[in-house]
Amino acid sequence: MIDRIVQEVREDRAEIAAEFGHDRAKFWVWARAQQEAEREAKHELQVAPKTVETIGEASKSAVARKGRVRSARFV
């Protein structure tokens, strides 16, 4: 008995192979181009880094707001 999912994967693989003329080099050129296009799209969508508010205590680090630094404990 052939698993339905396995059969579907085999059919999809055959369809993709036929699309690229059964040439793996053409497929990998296409895959690398798609990967690069995806990287460029993600790069364009990156949001500018958040700026720290400079009003009052918000501009200080959490340690500075507490007013103390925990000392290192050596055993």
Contacts in CASP RR format, 6 or more apart in sequence:
PFRMAT RR
TARGET T0000
AUTHOR 0000-0000-0000
METHOD contacts of the structure
MODEL  1
MIDRIVQEVREDRAEIAAEFGHDRAKFWVWARAQQEAEREAKHELQVAPK
TVETIGEASKSAVARKGRVRSARFV
16 27 0 8 1.000
17 27 0 8 1.000
20 26 0 8 1.000
20 27 0 8 1.000
20 30 0 8 1.000
52 58 0 8 1.000
52 59 0 8 1.000
53 59 0 8 1.000
57 65 0 8 1.000
63 69 0 8 1.000
END
